């Protein structure tokens, strides 16, 4: 592929991004310092887009939760996090808008062995009412952190609480790497 073909593809992506009202997109590696830098961009982009302050807060909170999910659980690691927490892991986050609704997508590879546990955590959220989600959130705040959790265990509850529709998720096994599955999560705010 020559340079002009690459530029044509870049221009086509740029045009598609504009038509789809893409506010933010990152596919690549995530770390705490990368997320901190992206956070500034996301905050500014949401403000410039004219999104109301309460919606910006929800979008930003979900962006942080999705990014933390990648840092903590992506199975594709450029650098493993040790005691210093310096993990650099692969994933993608996308934020789009269609005026009233804001769509956030996250994709990252996970160990295939983790799929059933993740499904068990997410499926109940999809059928819970907002009041039930708030109650589960309060209960989770008072409970001990789950053993397998690398955070406080509140990420999915936070996103479900802030969403205007149930969270959607899917798992796509990788044919070329059966020990790895792509985890996709979608939230609408």
SERO-4910 file (N, C-alpha, C, O; in steps of 0.05 Angstrom, whole numbers):
BEGIN
 pado doro    nc1    nc2    nc3   cac1   cac2   cac3    cc1    cc2    cc3    oc1    oc2    oc3
  Unk    A     17    -23      0      0      0      0     18     25      0     37     27     16
  Unk    A     12     43    -18     29     67    -19     18     89     -1     -4     87     11
  Unk    A     33    111      2     26    133     20     -1    145     13    -17    152     31
  Unk    A     -7    148    -13    -32    161    -21    -56    143    -14    -77    153     -7
  Unk    A    -53    117    -16    -75     99     -8    -80    101     22   -103    101     30
  Unk    A    -59    103     38    -62    107     67    -76    133     73    -93    134     90
  Unk    A    -68    154     59    -81    180     63   -110    180     55   -127    192     68
  Unk    A   -117    166     34   -145    163     26   -161    149     47   -184    157     53
  Unk    A   -149    128     59   -163    114     81   -167    132    105   -188    131    118
  Unk    A   -146    147    112   -148    166    134   -169    187    129   -185    193    147
  Unk    A   -171    197    105   -191    217     98   -219    205    100   -237    218    109
  Unk    A   -222    180     90   -248    166     91   -256    162    120   -280    166    127
  Unk    A   -237    155    138   -244    151    166   -252    178    178   -271    179    194
  Unk    A   -238    199    172   -244    226    182   -273    234    174   -288    244    190
  Unk    A   -279    229    149   -306    236    139   -328    220    153   -348    230    161
  Unk    A   -323    194    156   -341    176    170   -345    185    199   -367    185    209
  Unk    A   -323    192    212   -324    201    240   -341    226    243   -357    229    262
  Unk    A   -339    244    224   -355    269    225   -385    263    220   -402    273    234
  Unk    A   -391    245    201   -419    238    195   -431    224    219   -455    226    224
  Unk    A   -416    208    234   -426    193    256   -425    208    283   -430    197    304
  Unk    A   -418    234    281   -416    251    305   -398    239    326   -405    237    350
  Unk    A   -375    230    318   -355    219    336   -342    241    353   -330    259    342
  Unk    A   -346    239    379   -334    259    397   -306    251    406   -289    267    410
  Unk    A   -302    224    410   -276    215    419   -273    186    411   -292    170    412
  Unk    A   -249    178    403   -243    151    396   -213    146    402   -196    161    393
  Unk    A   -208    124    415   -180    115    419   -179     85    418   -194     71    432
  Unk    A   -162     75    400   -157     46    398   -127     43    401   -112     54    386
  Unk    A   -119     29    421    -91     25    426    -86     18    455   -102      3    467
  Unk    A    -65     28    466    -58     21    493    -67     41    513    -68     65    507
  Unk    A    -75     31    537    -85     48    558    -67     43    583    -59     21    588
  Unk    A    -61     65    597    -48     64    623    -60     87    639    -75    103    629
  Unk    A    -53     88    664    -63    109    681    -55    137    670    -72    155    670
  Unk    A    -31    140    661    -22    166    651    -35    172    624    -41    196    619
  Unk    A    -39    152    607    -52    157    581    -81    165    586    -91    183    573
  Unk    A    -95    151    605   -123    158    611   -124    186    623   -143    200    617
  Unk    A   -105    194    639   -105    221    650   -104    242    628   -118    262    628
  Unk    A    -87    237    609    -84    255    586   -110    255    569   -119    276    561
  Unk    A   -120    232    564   -145    230    548   -168    243    562   -186    254    549
  Unk    A   -168    241    589   -190    253    604   -193    283    599   -215    293    597
  Unk    A   -170    297    597   -171    325    591   -184    331    564   -200    349    561
  Unk    A   -177    314    544   -188    317    518   -218    311    518   -234    326    506
  Unk    A   -226    290    532   -254    282    533   -270    305    546   -292    312    536
  Unk    A   -261    315    569   -275    337    583   -279    361    564   -301    371    562
  Unk    A   -258    369    551   -260    392    532   -278    386    509   -294    403    502
  Unk    A   -276    362    497   -292    355    474   -322    355    482   -339    364    466
  Unk    A   -329    345    505   -357    344    514   -367    372    519   -390    379    512
  Unk    A   -350    389    530   -358    417    535   -362    432    508   -382    446    505
  Unk    A   -343    429    490   -345    443    464   -369    433    448   -381    449    433
  Unk    A   -377    408    452   -400    397    438   -426    408    449   -448    403    438
  Unk    A   -425    423    471   -449    436    482   -466    417    498   -491    421    501
  Unk    A   -455    396    509   -470    376    524   -474    387    553   -456    399    564
  Unk    A   -498    384    563   -505    394    590   -486    383    611   -475    361    608
  Unk    A   -483    398    632   -464    391    654   -471    364    667   -453    347    671
  Unk    A   -497    358    673   -503    332    684   -497    308    665   -487    287    674
  Unk    A   -502    312    640   -496    291    620   -466    288    617   -455    266    614
  Unk    A   -451    311    617   -422    310    615   -410    294    638   -392    278    635
  Unk    A   -421    298    662   -412    284    686   -415    254    682   -397    238    688
  Unk    A   -439    246    673   -445    217    668   -426    205    647   -416    183    650
  Unk    A   -423    220    625   -406    210    603   -377    208    613   -363    188    607
  Unk    A   -368    228    627   -340    227    637   -336    205    657   -316    191    656
  Unk    A   -355    201    675   -353    179    694   -352    152    680   -336    135    687
  Unk    A   -369    149    660   -369    123    645   -343    120    629   -333     98    626
  Unk    A   -333    142    618   -307    140    604   -285    130    623   -270    112    615
  Unk    A   -284    141    647   -264    132    666   -269    102    673   -249     87    674
  Unk    A   -293     94    678   -299     66    685   -291     47    662   -279     26    667
  Unk    A   -297     55    637   -290     38    614   -260     36    611   -249     15    606
  Unk    A   -246     59    615   -217     59    613   -204     43    635   -185     28    630
  Unk    A   -215     45    659   -204     29    681   -208     -1    676   -191    -18    683
  Unk    A   -231     -8    664   -237    -35    657   -215    -46    639   -206    -69    642
  Unk    A   -207    -30    619   -186    -39    601   -159    -42    616   -146    -62    613
  Unk    A   -152    -22    632   -127    -23    646   -125    -47    665   -104    -60    667
  Unk    A   -147    -54    678   -147    -75    698   -151   -103    686   -141   -123    696
  Unk    A   -167   -105    664   -176   -131    656   -168   -140    627   -172   -163    620
  Unk    A   -158   -121    611   -151   -129    584   -129   -151    585   -110   -148    601
  Unk    A   -132   -171    569   -112   -193    570    -88   -187    552    -68   -202    553
  Unk    A    -90   -166    536    -68   -159    518    -52   -137    531    -60   -114    532
  Unk    A    -29   -144    542    -13   -125    557     14   -119    543     28   -138    536
  Unk    A     20    -94    540     46    -86    530     66    -87    553     88    -96    550
  Unk    A     57    -78    576     73    -78    601     55    -87    623     34    -74    628
  Unk    A     62   -108    638     46   -117    661     49    -97    683     70    -85    687
  Unk    A     27    -93    698     28    -76    722     39    -92    746     28   -113    752
  Unk    A     58    -82    759     68    -95    782     58    -80    807     35    -71    807
  Unk    A     74    -79    827     66    -65    851     62    -35    846     47    -22    861
  Unk    A     74    -24    825     71      4    819     46     10    803     39     33    799
  Unk    A     32    -11    794      7     -7    779     12      4    751     -5     17    740
  Unk    A     35     -2    739     42     10    713     33     -6    689     47     -6    669
  Unk    A     10    -19    690      0    -35    668     -6    -17    644    -16      5    646
  Unk    A      1    -28    620     -6    -15    595    -19    -37    579     -7    -56    570
  Unk    A    -46    -34    575    -62    -55    563    -78    -44    539    -84    -20    538
  Unk    A    -85    -63    521    -98    -55    496   -128    -55    499   -140    -72    513
  Unk    A   -141    -36    484   -170    -35    482   -178    -12    465   -161      1    452
  Unk    A   -204     -6    464   -214     16    449   -238     28    463   -254     13    475
  Unk    A   -241     54    462   -264     69    473   -273     88    452   -257    101    438
  Unk    A   -300     90    449   -312    108    429   -335    122    442   -351    110    456
  Unk    A   -338    149    437   -360    165    446   -372    179    422   -358    194    408
  Unk    A   -398    174    417   -412    187    395   -438    200    406   -446    194    428
  Unk    A   -449    217    390   -474    230    398   -493    232    374   -485    234    351
  Unk    A   -519    230    380   -539    235    359   -558    257    368   -582    257    361
  Unk    A   -548    276    383   -564    298    392   -572    294    421   -561    306    439
  Unk    A   -592    278    425   -603    273    452   -589    250    466   -586    251    491
  Unk    A   -581    230    451   -568    206    463   -539    206    458   -529    215    437
  Unk    A   -524    195    477   -495    192    474   -488    163    478   -495    151    498
  Unk    A   -474    153    459   -467    124    459   -437    121    466   -420    135    455
  Unk    A   -432    103    484   -404     97    491   -399     67    486   -415     50    495
  Unk    A   -378     61    473   -370     33    467   -342     28    478   -325     46    477
  Unk    A   -338      4    487   -312     -4    497   -308    -33    487   -326    -50    488
  Unk    A   -283    -38    477   -276    -65    468   -248    -71    478   -230    -54    476
  Unk    A   -245    -95    490   -219   -103    498   -218   -134    500   -238   -147    505
  Unk    A   -194   -145    495   -191   -174    497   -190   -182    526   -178   -169    543
  Unk    A   -203   -205    532   -202   -216    558   -196   -246    556   -198   -257    534
  Unk    A   -188   -258    578   -183   -287    577   -210   -301    574   -230   -294    587
  Unk    A   -211   -320    556   -236   -335    551   -247   -347    577   -271   -350    580
  Unk    A   -230   -355    594   -238   -367    620   -254   -347    638   -267   -355    656
  Unk    A   -252   -321    632   -265   -300    648   -293   -294    638   -308   -279    651
  Unk    A   -301   -304    615   -326   -297    602   -350   -304    620   -368   -287    624
  Unk    A   -352   -328    631   -376   -336    646   -379   -318    671   -401   -311    678
  Unk    A   -357   -312    685   -358   -295    709   -368   -267    702   -384   -256    716
  Unk    A   -358   -256    680   -366   -230    671   -395   -229    663   -410   -211    670
  Unk    A   -404   -250    649   -432   -252    640   -450   -253    665   -471   -240    666
  Unk    A   -442   -268    686   -458   -270    710   -460   -244    725   -480   -238    738
  Unk    A   -440   -227    722   -441   -200    735   -458   -180    719   -471   -163    731
  Unk    A   -458   -183    692   -471   -163    675   -501   -170    670   -517   -152    669
  Unk    A   -508   -195    667   -535   -202    660   -556   -191    679   -576   -181    671
  Unk    A   -552   -194    706   -572   -183    724   -576   -153    721   -598   -143    725
  Unk    A   -555   -138    715   -557   -109    711   -576   -101    688   -589    -81    689
  Unk    A   -577   -118    668   -593   -112    645   -623   -113    650   -639   -101    635
  Unk    A   -631   -127    671   -660   -129    677   -668   -114    703   -691   -114    711
  Unk    A   -649   -101    715   -654    -86    740   -666    -58    734   -659    -46    714
  Unk    A   -684    -49    752   -694    -22    750   -673     -3    760   -654    -11    773
  Unk    A   -677     23    755   -658     43    765   -656     42    796   -635     44    807
  Unk    A   -679     39    808   -680     37    838   -664     13    848   -650     14    867
  Unk    A   -667    -10    834   -653    -34    842   -622    -30    838   -606    -40    854
  Unk    A   -615    -16    817   -587    -11    812   -575      7    834   -553      2    844
  Unk    A   -591     28    841   -582     45    863   -579     30    889   -560     35    904
  Unk    A   -597     12    895   -595     -4    919   -571    -22    918   -556    -24    938
  Unk    A   -566    -35    896   -543    -52    893   -517    -36    895   -497    -46    907
  Unk    A   -517    -11    885   -494      6    888   -488     12    917   -465     10    926
  Unk    A   -509     20    932   -506     25    961   -496      1    976   -478      3    993
  Unk    A   -507    -22    969   -498    -47    982   -469    -53    976   -454    -61    994
  Unk    A   -462    -48    951   -434    -53    943   -415    -35    957   -392    -43    963
  Unk    A   -423    -10    962   -406      9    977   -400     -1   1005   -378      3   1015
  Unk    A   -419    -14   1017   -416    -24   1044   -402    -51   1046   -392    -58   1067
  Unk    A   -401    -65   1023   -389    -92   1023   -359    -91   1019   -348    -71   1010
  Unk    A   -347   -113   1024   -318   -116   1018   -315   -118    988   -332   -127    974
  Unk    A   -291   -109    979   -285   -111    950   -284   -140    942   -271   -156    956
  Unk    A   -298   -147    920   -296   -175    911   -267   -184    906   -251   -168    898
  Unk    A   -261   -209    912   -234   -219    911   -222   -216    884   -198   -208    882
  Unk    A   -237   -221    863   -226   -219    835   -225   -191    824   -214   -186    803
  Unk    A   -236   -172    839   -238   -144    830   -211   -130    835   -199   -133    856
  Unk    A   -203   -113    816   -179    -97    819   -186    -68    826   -169    -51    829
  Unk    A   -212    -63    828   -222    -37    836   -241    -41    860   -237    -60    876
  Unk    A   -260    -23    862   -279    -25    884   -303    -43    877   -320    -47    894
  Unk    A   -305    -52    852   -327    -69    844   -352    -53    837   -374    -64    836
  Unk    A   -349    -27    832   -372     -9    827   -375     -1    798   -395     12    792
  Unk    A   -356     -7    781   -355      3    754   -381     -2    738   -392     17    727
  Unk    A   -389    -27    736   -413    -33    720   -438    -21    733   -456    -11    718
  Unk    A   -439    -21    759   -462     -8    773   -463     22    768   -485     33    763
  Unk    A   -440     35    768   -439     63    762   -449     69    734   -465     87    730
  Unk    A   -439     54    714   -448     58    687   -478     52    683   -492     67    670
  Unk    A   -488     30    696   -516     24    694   -533     45    707   -555     51    697
  Unk    A   -524     56    729   -539     78    743   -541    103    725   -562    116    725
  Unk    A   -519    109    711   -519    134    695   -531    130    667   -537    150    654
  Unk    A   -536    106    659   -545    100    632   -575    106    629   -590    105    649
  Unk    A   -584    112    605   -612    117    599   -626     92    588   -650     92    583
  Unk    A   -610     71    584   -620     45    574   -602     24    587   -580     29    596
  Unk    A   -612     -1    587   -595    -22    599   -569    -25    584   -567    -20    560
  Unk    A   -548    -32    599   -522    -37    587   -525    -61    567   -541    -79    572
  Unk    A   -509    -59    546   -509    -81    527   -480    -92    526   -461    -77    527
  Unk    A   -478   -118    523   -451   -130    521   -452   -154    503   -473   -166    498
  Unk    A   -428   -161    493   -425   -184    476   -397   -195    479   -378   -181    487
  Unk    A   -394   -220    473   -368   -233    473   -363   -246    446   -380   -259    435
  Unk    A   -339   -241    435   -332   -251    409   -306   -267    411   -284   -255    413
  Unk    A   -308   -294    411   -284   -310    413   -265   -305    389   -275   -302    367
  Unk    A   -240   -304    394   -221   -300    373   -214   -328    361   -205   -346    375
  Unk    A   -218   -330    335   -212   -355    321   -182   -360    321   -173   -383    325
  Unk    A   -166   -339    318   -137   -342    316   -124   -345    344   -100   -353    346
  Unk    A   -139   -340    365   -128   -343    393   -151   -352    411   -163   -335    425
  Unk    A   -157   -378    412   -180   -387    427   -179   -381    457   -200   -382    470
  Unk    A   -156   -375    468   -154   -368    496   -162   -339    502   -163   -331    525
  Unk    A   -168   -324    480   -176   -296    482   -203   -291    470   -210   -302    449
  Unk    A   -219   -275    483   -245   -267    474   -247   -236    474   -237   -224    493
  Unk    A   -259   -224    454   -264   -196    454   -289   -190    470   -310   -201    465
  Unk    A   -286   -172    490   -309   -164    506   -317   -136    497   -301   -117    496
  Unk    A   -343   -134    489   -354   -108    480   -376    -99    499   -393   -115    506
  Unk    A   -375    -74    507   -394    -63    525   -404    -37    514   -388    -20    504
  Unk    A   -431    -33    515   -443     -9    504   -461      3    525   -477    -11    538
  Unk    A   -459     29    528   -477     44    546   -488     68    532   -473     81    516
  Unk    A   -513     74    536   -526     98    524   -533    117    547   -546    109    567
  Unk    A   -524    142    544   -529    162    565   -545    185    552   -552    204    566
***
